[in-house]
Amino acid sequence: MNRIYQGRVSKIQFLQPESRKEWSEPKEDLTPLWQHHELFQDAVVVIG
């Protein structure tokens, strides 16, 4: 599987399942998600 990743994540919003049209800011702590994102970015730089 090949993926091309371009851009930079600066904000996260979730689609509301009830309406499927409204987006909302996450209410939980997103530190683990940002840590994973940073790790992935480091891997892309090293491998790329």
ZALONU-200842 format. One record per residue (C-alpha): residue in three letters; x, y, z. Coordinates in steps of 0.001 Angstrom, whole numbers, padded with zeros to 6 digits, always signed. Layout:
ALAXYZ...
***
This chain:
MET+000000+000000+000000ASN+001463+003344-001020ARG+000342+006612+000468ILE+001393+010133-000295TYR+001257+012396+002735GLN+001380+016116+002141GLY+000576+019007+004390ARG+000573+019605+008091VAL-002038+018892+010722SER-002853+021960+012769LYS-006428+021322+013900ILE-008640+018292+014494GLN-012415+018174+014238PHE-014786+015238+014401LEU-017834+014738+012208GLN-020978+014405+014304PRO-022508+010978+013584GLU-026075+012164+014173SER-026128+014914+011568ARG-023177+013928+009338LYS-022918+017635+008501GLU-021671+019231+011703TRP-018091+019238+012935SER-016963+019698+016521GLU-013765+020178+018459PRO-012647+017123+020463LYS-013360+017238+024179GLU-010747+014683+025238ASP-006990+015078+025581LEU-005347+014565+022201THR-001755+014328+023466PRO-001365+010647+022416LEU-002645+011451+018922TRP-000212+014369+018523GLN+002661+012211+019810HIS+001835+009573+017188HIS+001649+012266+014512GLU+005072+013647+015504LEU+006571+010147+015468PHE+005124+009506+011996GLN+006488+012840+010752ASP+009946+011984+012095ALA+009814+008614+010317VAL+008827+010254+007034VAL+011754+012672+007268VAL+014252+009907+008116ILE+013005+007470+005444GLY+012121+010083+002823
***
